[in-house]
């Protein structure tokens, strides 16, 4: 019976994902063109021909359309970091780890450009982005600390400092992508940011 039910459940989930994606795409264009705060849920719902109540079946808030679950990006970064630390110094491993987030962004560059443009122009979204950093720090700091030397307090402190610097590099590269109108790839910008901080990183 479970095998018979599985295709139906898969179809329902794919349908739900498709509707969610449609809402998100329409909403993001509206946020970008008329402003995040100026765009209401009622307007988004009307644009995709659903009720405002239905919008909240797919998204807990307007902010979730732009940022969503922070671990959608954070978990792939953590996995890459764990693998990279087996053969690389910490700073290099962090750059390799963030390539997972770069690949997700570059798989849909127009979305990434719009989402980042909306995020950096909206105070409430910038605050949510800080919360994303805290969520990522929770999973990235432990493997970095394990790769460092020193006392427990020193390793934890250095791990927090280095990881936050890496997160800042990612944010700065994403913002620069917007400033340059998408003319330079995120990965290239991220390489440049990591290179600038490389001499100061306590990773050797």
N, CA, C and O of each residue as an XYZ file, in Angstrom:
816
protein
N       0.828     -1.214      0.000
C       0.000      0.000      0.000
C       0.857      1.257      0.000
O       0.520      2.236     -0.666
N       1.960      1.241      0.737
C       2.816      2.425      0.789
C       3.413      2.726     -0.576
O       3.579      3.891     -0.936
N       3.744      1.671     -1.352
C       4.304      1.905     -2.665
C       3.265      2.526     -3.592
O       3.601      3.346     -4.447
N       1.983      2.130     -3.419
C       0.922      2.700     -4.232
C       0.691      4.163     -3.886
O       0.386      4.980     -4.754
N       0.842      4.480     -2.605
C       0.577      5.850     -2.154
C       1.716      6.799     -2.494
O       1.487      7.995     -2.674
N       2.934      6.290     -2.583
C       4.095      7.166     -2.748
C       4.018      8.066     -3.969
O       4.289      9.260     -3.849
N       3.649      7.533     -5.176
C       3.577      8.438     -6.330
C       2.596      9.581     -6.129
O       2.856     10.704     -6.559
N       1.452      9.298     -5.467
C       0.485     10.356     -5.215
C       1.035     11.425     -4.309
O       0.847     12.619     -4.544
N       1.727     10.982     -3.257
C       2.330     11.957     -2.339
C       3.390     12.776     -3.059
O       3.514     13.980     -2.832
N       4.167     12.108     -3.944
C       5.187     12.825     -4.695
C       4.584     13.859     -5.620
O       5.109     14.965     -5.750
N       3.484     13.504     -6.263
C       2.812     14.438     -7.163
C       2.268     15.633     -6.400
O       2.398     16.774     -6.844
N       1.666     15.372     -5.261
C       1.140     16.492     -4.454
C       2.256     17.429     -4.025
O       2.101     18.650     -4.050
N       3.387     16.845     -3.631
C       4.499     17.683     -3.196
C       5.065     18.491     -4.359
O       5.396     19.667     -4.203
N       5.174     17.858     -5.521
C       5.678     18.595     -6.692
C       4.734     19.717     -7.078
O       5.174     20.802     -7.457
N       3.436     19.457     -6.984
C       2.452     20.495     -7.283
C       2.574     21.648     -6.291
O       2.544     22.817     -6.676
N       2.711     21.306     -5.012
C       2.857     22.337     -3.988
C       4.128     23.159     -4.223
O       4.117     24.385     -4.111
N       5.220     22.466     -4.550
C       6.482     23.164     -4.796
C       6.367     24.098     -5.991
O       6.916     25.200     -5.984
N       5.649     23.650     -7.018
C       5.490     24.477     -8.219
C       4.686     25.738     -7.916
O       5.019     26.826     -8.387
N       3.626     25.584     -7.127
C       2.814     26.749     -6.749
C       3.634     27.694     -5.879
O       3.592     28.912     -6.057
N       4.374     27.127     -4.946
C       5.214     27.945     -4.060
C       6.239     28.733     -4.879
O       6.477     29.914     -4.625
N       6.839     28.063     -5.864
C       7.825     28.729     -6.711
C       7.192     29.842     -7.525
O       7.787     30.907     -7.695
N       5.989     29.602     -8.029
C       5.292     30.629     -8.803
C       4.999     31.856     -7.950
O       5.209     32.988     -8.384
N       4.513     31.625     -6.734
C       4.235     32.742     -5.829
C       5.510     33.522     -5.548
O       5.518     34.753     -5.583
N       6.586     32.794     -5.269
C       7.851     33.439     -4.931
C       8.376     34.279     -6.089
O       8.841     35.400     -5.883
N       8.305     33.745     -7.300
C       8.816     34.476     -8.463
C       8.031     35.772     -8.699
O       8.615     36.823     -8.962
N       6.715     35.680     -8.601
C       5.875     36.862     -8.798
C       6.129     37.879     -7.685
O       6.274     39.074     -7.945
N       6.182     37.396     -6.447
C       6.386     38.287     -5.305
C       7.732     38.998     -5.387
O       7.828     40.192     -5.106
N       8.771     38.261     -5.772
C      10.097     38.861     -5.816
C      10.173     39.973     -6.854
O      10.795     41.007     -6.609
N       9.552     39.773     -7.997
C       9.521     40.830     -9.003
C       8.790     42.056     -8.454
O       9.229     43.187     -8.665
N       7.678     41.837     -7.750
C       6.933     42.948     -7.175
C       7.761     43.665     -6.112
O       7.773     44.895     -6.065
N       8.449     42.914     -5.267
C       9.311     43.527     -4.248
C      10.371     44.390     -4.912
O      10.644     45.506     -4.471
N      10.962     43.865     -5.970
C      12.059     44.552     -6.644
C      11.578     45.817     -7.343
O      12.275     46.831     -7.355
N      10.389     45.752     -7.921
C       9.905     46.878     -8.719
C       9.210     47.958     -7.906
O       9.322     49.142     -8.224
N       8.482     47.558     -6.846
C       7.731     48.575     -6.109
C       8.120     48.693     -4.636
O       7.561     49.511     -3.904
N       9.080     47.871     -4.205
C       9.557     47.942     -2.829
C       8.957     46.842     -1.969
O       7.788     46.488     -2.123
N       9.771     46.303     -1.058
C       9.302     45.206     -0.212
C       8.191     45.664      0.721
O       7.136     45.034      0.794
N       8.425     46.753      1.428
C       7.440     47.233      2.400
C       6.166     47.725      1.716
O       5.082     47.666      2.295
N       6.302     48.208      0.486
C       5.144     48.746     -0.218
C       4.280     47.642     -0.851
O       3.142     47.897     -1.246
N       4.803     46.452     -0.945
C       4.068     45.337     -1.553
C       3.339     44.557     -0.465
O       3.960     44.114      0.501
N       2.054     44.388     -0.610
C       1.258     43.691      0.397
C       1.002     42.238     -0.014
O       1.100     41.876     -1.186
N       0.676     41.433      0.973
C       0.301     40.041      0.702
C      -0.936     39.999     -0.190
O      -1.036     39.151     -1.077
N      -1.877     40.913      0.042
C      -3.083     40.969     -0.792
C      -2.720     41.178     -2.266
O      -3.312     40.556     -3.148
N      -1.752     42.050     -2.528
C      -1.337     42.307     -3.903
C      -0.685     41.077     -4.528
O      -0.951     40.737     -5.681
N       0.165     40.421     -3.756
C       0.817     39.206     -4.263
C      -0.222     38.137     -4.568
O      -0.192     37.508     -5.625
N      -1.142     37.939     -3.626
C      -2.180     36.925     -3.797
C      -3.018     37.205     -5.042
O      -3.337     36.293     -5.806
N      -3.367     38.459     -5.235
C      -4.173     38.818     -6.406
C      -3.409     38.556     -7.701
O      -3.994     38.141     -8.701
N      -2.101     38.798     -7.677
C      -1.289     38.632     -8.883
C      -1.173     37.174     -9.311
O      -1.011     36.884    -10.496
N      -1.255     36.254     -8.347
C      -1.155     34.827     -8.686
C      -2.495     34.113     -8.561
O      -2.570     32.887     -8.640
N      -3.558     34.905     -8.363
C      -4.924     34.387     -8.336
C      -5.154     33.376     -7.213
O      -5.717     32.302     -7.429
N      -4.706     33.743     -6.007
C      -5.009     32.955     -4.815
C      -5.512     33.916     -3.748
O      -5.425     35.133     -3.917
N      -6.030     33.387     -2.663
C      -6.468     34.237     -1.560
C      -5.275     34.580     -0.674
O      -4.300     33.828     -0.644
N      -5.332     35.702      0.050
C      -4.262     36.021      1.000
C      -4.041     34.890      2.010
O      -2.908     34.617      2.407
N      -5.119     34.246      2.414
C      -4.991     33.128      3.349
C      -4.166     31.993      2.741
O      -3.371     31.354      3.430
N      -4.364     31.752      1.454
C      -3.613     30.699      0.780
C      -2.125     31.027      0.727
O      -1.288     30.126      0.781
N      -1.788     32.323      0.620
C      -0.372     32.721      0.617
C       0.330     32.169      1.850
O       1.449     31.665      1.757
N      -0.322     32.262      2.998
C       0.301     31.842      4.248
C       0.334     30.321      4.423
O       0.894     29.821      5.398
N      -0.260     29.592      3.488
C      -0.075     28.147      3.481
C       1.280     27.774      2.898
O       1.789     26.676      3.124
N       1.853     28.701      2.148
C       3.135     28.446      1.493
C       4.289     29.197      2.142
O       5.429     28.733      2.111
N       4.000     30.346      2.724
C       5.033     31.163      3.351
C       4.520     31.690      4.682
O       3.386     32.158      4.779
N       5.363     31.610      5.706
C       4.963     32.108      7.021
C       4.898     33.631      7.045
O       4.166     34.211      7.848
N       5.663     34.281      6.165
C       5.707     35.735      6.129
C       6.244     36.188      4.781
O       6.747     35.376      4.004
N       6.140     37.480      4.503
C       6.731     38.014      3.270
C       8.244     37.806      3.265
O       8.830     37.517      2.222
N       8.874     37.953      4.429
C      10.323     37.793      4.524
C      10.777     36.420      4.046
O      11.848     36.283      3.454
N       9.954     35.402      4.306
C      10.326     34.042      3.921
C      10.400     33.871      2.406
O      11.093     32.978      1.918
N       9.697     34.713      1.661
C       9.784     34.632      0.203
C      11.206     34.925     -0.258
O      11.704     34.299     -1.193
N      11.855     35.876      0.401
C      13.192     36.306     -0.011
C      14.287     35.460      0.633
O      15.226     35.049     -0.050
N      14.184     35.195      1.923
C      15.260     34.513      2.642
C      14.958     33.051      2.954
O      15.842     32.202      2.843
N      13.732     32.751      3.340
C      13.360     31.365      3.599
C      14.156     30.712      4.712
O      14.646     31.380      5.622
N      14.276     29.401      4.624
C      14.989     28.615      5.628
C      16.489     28.829      5.459
O      17.029     28.503      4.402
N      17.185     29.371      6.470
C      18.617     29.648      6.312
C      19.448     28.407      6.069
O      20.528     28.496      5.485
N      18.967     27.238      6.507
C      19.765     26.033      6.366
C      19.647     25.397      4.984
O      20.340     24.420      4.700
N      18.790     25.929      4.124
C      18.777     25.472      2.732
C      20.151     25.719      2.112
O      20.633     24.910      1.318
N      20.772     26.822      2.471
C      22.142     27.112      2.056
C      23.144     26.627      3.096
O      24.208     26.119      2.745
N      22.810     26.782      4.368
C      23.758     26.519      5.442
C      24.200     25.068      5.535
O      25.373     24.804      5.798
N      23.299     24.128      5.328
C      23.660     22.724      5.446
C      24.620     22.273      4.345
O      25.594     21.584      4.649
N      24.387     22.631      3.082
C      25.392     22.286      2.063
C      26.757     22.908      2.344
O      27.787     22.286      2.084
N      26.772     24.130      2.872
C      28.046     24.770      3.222
C      28.730     23.979      4.334
O      29.938     23.747      4.274
N      27.978     23.566      5.339
C      28.556     22.777      6.436
C      29.147     21.465      5.922
O      30.235     21.063      6.334
N      28.428     20.809      5.028
C      28.925     19.540      4.491
C      30.215     19.735      3.712
O      31.156     18.956      3.865
N      30.270     20.767      2.876
C      31.493     21.051      2.114
C      32.644     21.401      3.046
O      33.786     21.008      2.809
N      32.340     22.141      4.104
C      33.382     22.538      5.051
C      33.996     21.314      5.718
O      35.219     21.198      5.802
N      33.168     20.419      6.184
C      33.654     19.210      6.844
C      34.576     18.422      5.919
O      35.618     17.927      6.349
N      34.194     18.308      4.665
C      35.020     17.590      3.696
C      36.326     18.327      3.421
O      37.395     17.719      3.382
N      36.231     19.643      3.232
C      37.412     20.430      2.866
C      38.439     20.486      3.983
O      39.640     20.538      3.718
N      37.982     20.477      5.230
C      38.915     20.553      6.364
C      39.817     19.325      6.468
O      40.826     19.351      7.173
N      39.458     18.265      5.775
C      40.295     17.062      5.794
C      41.597     17.255      5.029
O      42.561     16.518      5.237
N      41.622     18.255      4.138
C      42.814     18.408      3.298
C      43.277     19.856      3.121
O      44.276     20.101      2.445
N      42.564     20.822      3.720
C      42.894     22.235      3.509
C      43.042     22.984      4.826
O      42.456     22.597      5.837
N      43.834     24.067      4.812
C      43.811     24.986      5.953
C      42.415     25.580      6.125
O      41.614     25.581      5.191
N      42.134     26.079      7.308
C      40.780     26.521      7.634
C      40.247     27.579      6.670
O      39.123     27.462      6.181
N      41.041     28.603      6.396
C      40.540     29.687      5.548
C      40.221     29.185      4.144
O      39.193     29.544      3.571
N      41.101     28.357      3.595
C      40.854     27.771      2.280
C      39.626     26.867      2.311
O      38.839     26.838      1.366
N      39.475     26.136      3.403
C      38.329     25.231      3.531
C      37.020     26.005      3.595
O      36.013     25.568      3.037
N      37.023     27.133      4.262
C      35.818     27.962      4.317
C      35.455     28.489      2.935
O      34.281     28.525      2.566
N      36.462     28.898      2.173
C      36.163     29.362      0.801
C      35.589     28.214     -0.026
O      34.621     28.403     -0.763
N      36.173     27.041      0.092
C      35.652     25.882     -0.635
C      34.226     25.564     -0.198
O      33.388     25.181     -1.015
N      33.956     25.725      1.096
C      32.623     25.430      1.625
C      31.582     26.381      1.064
O      30.483     25.956      0.707
N      31.911     27.650      0.983
C      30.947     28.635      0.492
C      30.674     28.496     -1.002
O      29.754     29.121     -1.531
N      31.470     27.680     -1.675
C      31.181     27.420     -3.078
C      29.829     26.729     -3.229
O      29.177     26.863     -4.264
N      29.403     25.988     -2.201
C      28.084     25.350     -2.250
C      26.987     26.396     -2.360
O      26.043     26.220     -3.130
N      27.096     27.482     -1.602
C      26.111     28.559     -1.672
C      26.219     29.301     -2.993
O      25.208     29.709     -3.565
N      27.443     29.477     -3.479
C      27.644     30.136     -4.774
C      26.951     29.345     -5.874
O      26.295     29.923     -6.741
N      27.096     28.028     -5.841
C      26.499     27.186     -6.884
C      24.970     27.273     -6.861
O      24.331     27.290     -7.912
N      24.393     27.327     -5.668
C      22.937     27.470     -5.569
C      22.505     28.806     -6.167
O      21.531     28.871     -6.916
N      23.234     29.870     -5.833
C      22.896     31.202     -6.367
C      23.067     31.253     -7.878
O      22.221     31.801     -8.586
N      24.161     30.684     -8.372
C      24.446     30.770     -9.798
C      23.576     29.830    -10.626
O      23.542     29.941    -11.851
N      22.872     28.904     -9.970
C      21.934     28.054    -10.701
C      20.711     28.850    -11.140
O      20.003     28.448    -12.062
N      20.464     29.980    -10.479
C      19.362     30.874    -10.867
C      19.831     32.305    -10.629
O      19.392     32.954     -9.680
N      20.724     32.800    -11.491
C      21.349     34.105    -11.243
C      20.377     35.278    -11.190
O      20.582     36.221    -10.425
N      19.317     35.224    -12.003
C      18.351     36.326    -11.987
C      17.652     36.399    -10.636
O      17.454     37.483    -10.087
N      17.277     35.227    -10.100
C      16.645     35.181     -8.781
C      17.605     35.715     -7.716
O      17.224     36.535     -6.882
N      18.855     35.242     -7.753
C      19.844     35.651     -6.753
C      20.058     37.159     -6.781
O      20.152     37.802     -5.736
N      20.135     37.712     -7.981
C      20.358     39.154     -8.123
C      19.176     39.938     -7.569
O      19.364     40.903     -6.829
N      17.961     39.532     -7.922
C      16.773     40.219     -7.422
C      16.667     40.091     -5.903
O      16.452     41.079     -5.200
N      16.820     38.865     -5.407
C      16.668     38.626     -3.972
C      17.669     39.436     -3.164
O      17.322     40.010     -2.132
N      18.907     39.482     -3.631
C      19.931     40.246     -2.906
C      19.649     41.734     -2.987
O      19.838     42.454     -2.007
N      19.203     42.202     -4.132
C      18.867     43.624     -4.281
C      17.735     44.012     -3.333
O      17.785     45.066     -2.700
N      16.724     43.166     -3.238
C      15.620     43.438     -2.325
C      16.099     43.391     -0.875
O      15.726     44.235     -0.061
N      16.933     42.393     -0.563
C      17.395     42.222      0.809
C      18.206     43.423      1.304
O      17.966     43.929      2.400
N      19.161     43.875      0.496
C      20.039     44.946      0.980
C      19.335     46.299      1.019
O      19.838     47.240      1.631
N      18.182     46.404      0.375
C      17.447     47.675      0.388
C      16.324     47.692      1.422
O      15.585     48.672      1.508
N      16.183     46.625      2.206
C      15.069     46.504      3.150
C      15.597     46.220      4.560
O      16.150     45.145      4.795
N      15.442     47.157      5.503
C      15.970     46.955      6.859
C      15.511     45.659      7.525
O      16.318     44.980      8.159
N      14.238     45.303      7.395
C      13.750     44.095      8.063
C      14.404     42.844      7.491
O      14.635     41.877      8.218
N      14.701     42.856      6.205
C      15.370     41.712      5.585
C      16.838     41.663      5.955
O      17.405     40.581      6.106
N      17.459     42.824      6.101
C      18.851     42.831      6.555
C      18.946     42.250      7.962
O      19.908     41.556      8.289
N      17.945     42.536      8.790
C      17.921     41.966     10.141
C      17.757     40.452     10.084
O      18.409     39.725     10.834
N      16.888     39.978      9.195
C      16.711     38.540      9.036
C      17.990     37.890      8.517
O      18.293     36.744      8.852
N      18.732     38.620      7.706
C      19.991     38.093      7.187
C      20.998     37.901      8.314
O      21.798     36.965      8.289
N      20.956     38.793      9.303
C      21.811     38.635     10.482
C      21.425     37.377     11.253
O      22.293     36.662     11.752
N      20.128     37.107     11.349
C      19.673     35.876     11.992
C      20.178     34.650     11.223
O      20.516     33.631     11.825
N      20.227     34.754      9.906
C      20.760     33.672      9.083
C      22.223     33.409      9.441
O      22.651     32.258      9.530
N      22.979     34.478      9.645
C      24.368     34.329     10.036
C      24.497     33.552     11.344
O      25.354     32.678     11.473
N      23.647     33.873     12.304
C      23.698     33.186     13.592
C      23.395     31.699     13.427
O      24.011     30.856     14.080
N      22.440     31.382     12.551
C      22.114     29.978     12.297
C      23.287     29.262     11.637
O      23.596     28.122     11.984
N      23.934     29.921     10.695
C      25.084     29.309     10.030
C      26.251     29.155     10.999
O      26.952     28.143     10.978
N      26.458     30.160     11.850
C      27.552     30.083     12.819
C      27.407     28.854     13.700
O      28.401     28.214     14.041
N      26.183     28.520     14.069
C      25.932     27.381     14.951
C      26.488     26.084     14.373
O      26.990     25.238     15.113
N      26.398     25.925     13.044
C      26.850     24.672     12.439
C      28.260     24.760     11.857
O      28.895     23.725     11.653
N      28.766     25.959     11.586
C      30.088     26.088     10.982
C      31.212     26.229     11.997
O      32.331     25.778     11.749
N      30.927     26.848     13.135
C      31.976     27.082     14.128
C      32.551     25.778     14.708
O      33.772     25.673     14.830
N      31.732     24.787     15.067
C      32.311     23.567     15.666
C      33.380     22.883     14.815
O      34.445     22.576     15.351
N      33.161     22.622     13.508
C      34.231     21.986     12.744
C      35.458     22.871     12.576
O      36.581     22.370     12.517
N      35.252     24.192     12.499
C      36.401     25.097     12.411
C      37.200     25.039     13.706
O      38.429     24.966     13.671
N      36.524     25.070     14.840
C      37.215     25.007     16.129
C      37.998     23.708     16.267
O      39.110     23.709     16.795
N      37.437     22.616     15.805
C      38.120     21.323     15.887
C      39.403     21.303     15.074
O      40.322     20.541     15.375
N      39.466     22.146     14.035
C      40.634     22.166     13.157
C      41.733     23.108     13.647
O      42.830     23.119     13.089
N      41.452     23.896     14.681
C      42.415     24.867     15.197
C      43.172     24.307     16.392
O      42.790     23.288     16.968
N      44.246     24.988     16.751
C      45.030     24.598     17.919
C      44.866     25.637     19.020
O      44.406     26.750     18.765
N      45.241     25.275     20.246
C      45.135     26.180     21.383
C      44.201     25.632     22.436
O      43.722     24.502     22.340
N      43.950     26.444     23.441
C      43.019     26.032     24.479
C      41.592     26.011     23.906
O      41.347     26.521     22.813
N      40.672     25.424     24.650
C      39.280     25.372     24.197
C      38.729     26.770     23.981
O      38.085     27.033     22.966
N      38.978     27.676     24.931
C      38.478     29.046     24.793
C      39.076     29.728     23.567
O      38.366     30.405     22.824
N      40.380     29.552     23.353
C      41.042     30.170     22.202
C      40.487     29.622     20.888
O      40.225     30.383     19.956
N      40.309     28.307     20.815
C      39.826     27.694     19.574
C      38.407     28.166     19.249
O      38.093     28.461     18.096
N      37.556     28.234     20.274
C      36.184     28.680     20.041
C      36.149     30.144     19.609
O      35.407     30.514     18.698
N      36.951     30.966     20.266
C      36.995     32.398     19.932
C      37.519     32.598     18.513
O      36.922     33.324     17.718
N      38.642     31.947     18.204
C      39.218     32.090     16.866
C      38.267     31.541     15.800
O      38.149     32.111     14.715
N      37.604     30.456     16.108
C      36.653     29.866     15.150
C      35.503     30.817     14.874
O      35.087     30.970     13.726
N      34.982     31.462     15.919
C      33.895     32.419     15.717
C      34.363     33.598     14.878
O      33.657     34.049     13.976
N      35.564     34.094     15.180
C      36.088     35.254     14.452
C      36.315     34.922     12.981
O      35.913     35.684     12.101
N      36.959     33.786     12.713
C      37.270     33.412     11.333
C      35.997     33.129     10.546
O      35.864     33.549      9.397
N      35.059     32.413     11.172
C      33.817     32.064     10.477
C      32.997     33.299     10.162
O      32.421     33.401      9.079
N      32.937     34.237     11.095
C      32.184     35.464     10.840
C      32.828     36.276      9.722
O      32.131     36.893      8.916
N      34.159     36.276      9.675
C      34.843     36.953      8.572
C      34.460     36.319      7.235
O      34.237     37.026      6.252
N      34.383     34.990      7.198
C      34.006     34.292      5.971
C      32.573     34.635      5.567
O      32.292     34.865      4.391
N      31.674     34.668      6.543
C      30.284     35.043      6.264
C      30.195     36.468      5.727
O      29.407     36.755      4.826
N      31.005     37.349      6.285
C      31.023     38.735      5.818
C      31.521     38.811      4.382
O      30.994     39.579      3.577
N      32.533     38.016      4.063
C      33.016     37.968      2.678
C      31.892     37.556      1.731
O      31.742     38.125      0.650
N      31.103     36.564      2.144
C      29.995     36.102      1.305
C      28.957     37.201      1.132
O      28.458     37.419      0.028
N      28.633     37.890      2.210
C      27.659     38.982      2.134
C      28.159     40.121      1.250
O      27.413     40.659      0.432
N      29.425     40.480      1.422
C      29.994     41.585      0.646
C      30.025     41.226     -0.837
O      29.733     42.062     -1.692
N      30.381     39.977     -1.136
C      30.410     39.540     -2.534
C      29.006     39.559     -3.133
O      28.829     39.946     -4.288
N      28.012     39.144     -2.354
C      26.629     39.149     -2.839
C      26.157     40.577     -3.109
O      25.508     40.844     -4.120
N      26.487     41.492     -2.194
C      26.104     42.891     -2.383
C      26.816     43.497     -3.587
O      26.236     44.287     -4.331
N      28.082     43.118     -3.770
C      28.839     43.652     -4.907
C      28.253     43.163     -6.231
O      28.298     43.862     -7.243
N      27.702     41.947     -6.201
C      27.016     41.430     -7.387
C      25.905     42.381     -7.808
O      25.723     42.643     -8.996
N      25.166     42.897     -6.835
C      24.092     43.852     -7.123
C      24.672     45.169     -7.627
O      24.191     45.728     -8.612
N      25.709     45.662     -6.947
C      26.309     46.938     -7.340
C      26.830     46.903     -8.778
O      26.810     47.915     -9.479
N      27.296     45.726     -9.207
C      27.832     45.606    -10.568
C      26.798     45.081    -11.555
O      27.124     44.750    -12.695
N      25.549     45.008    -11.105
C      24.472     44.610    -11.993
C      24.599     43.203    -12.529
O      24.124     42.911    -13.626
N      25.242     42.314    -11.759
C      25.396     40.929    -12.184
C      26.469     40.720    -13.234
O      26.560     39.635    -13.808
N      27.288     41.736    -13.502
C      28.292     41.641    -14.564
C      29.465     40.739    -14.189
O      30.164     40.231    -15.066
N      29.682     40.539    -12.888
C      30.771     39.670    -12.407
C      30.152     38.563    -11.571
O      29.274     38.822    -10.749
N      30.600     37.340    -11.775
C      30.018     36.211    -11.049
C      30.322     36.283     -9.559
O      31.360     36.801     -9.146
N      29.397     35.751     -8.759
C      29.568     35.754     -7.298
C      30.842     35.045     -6.892
O      31.548     35.508     -5.996
N      31.148     33.931     -7.535
C      32.350     33.175     -7.176
C      33.619     33.976     -7.356
O      34.533     33.885     -6.537
N      33.687     34.765     -8.424
C      34.860     35.609     -8.673
C      34.977     36.688     -7.597
O      36.067     36.955     -7.092
N      33.855     37.300     -7.256
C      33.853     38.330     -6.221
C      34.221     37.738     -4.864
O      34.931     38.365     -4.078
N      33.740     36.536     -4.597
C      34.045     35.888     -3.319
C      35.522     35.529     -3.240
O      36.140     35.689     -2.188
N      36.091     35.050     -4.330
C      37.531     34.771     -4.356
C      38.322     36.021     -3.993
O      39.273     35.961     -3.213
N      37.924     37.143     -4.561
C      38.631     38.402     -4.328
C      38.552     38.804     -2.862
O      39.550     39.213     -2.269
N      37.344     38.685     -2.271
C      37.169     39.062     -0.864
C      38.002     38.151      0.047
O      38.650     38.629      0.977
N      37.984     36.861     -0.216
C      38.770     35.933      0.598
C      40.265     36.196      0.445
O      41.024     36.075      1.407
N      40.682     36.555     -0.765
C      42.094     36.836     -0.993
C      42.548     38.044     -0.187
O      43.651     38.049      0.359
N      41.703     39.069     -0.111
C      42.071     40.289      0.620
C      42.288     40.017      2.099
O      43.170     40.619      2.711
N      41.494     39.115      2.692
C      41.605     38.831      4.119
C      42.575     37.700      4.431
O      42.893     37.462      5.596
N      43.039     37.013      3.420
C      43.889     35.848      3.623
C      45.101     36.109      4.505
O      45.355     35.282      5.381
N      45.873     37.184      4.357
C      47.061     37.378      5.200
C      46.746     37.506      6.675
O      47.587     37.184      7.514
N      45.546     37.971      7.010
C      45.189     38.197      8.416
C      44.551     36.984      9.072
O      44.357     36.981     10.287
N      44.224     35.965      8.314
C      43.518     34.815      8.868
C      44.463     33.900      9.644
O      45.556     33.588      9.171
N      44.048     33.472     10.826
C      44.880     32.594     11.662
C      44.612     31.141     11.285
O      43.930     30.411     12.004
N      45.162     30.742     10.146
C      44.769     29.440      9.622
C      45.930     28.518      9.321
O      45.701     27.355      8.989
N      47.134     28.970      9.418
C      48.266     28.136      9.058
C      48.706     27.254     10.220
O      49.655     26.482     10.084
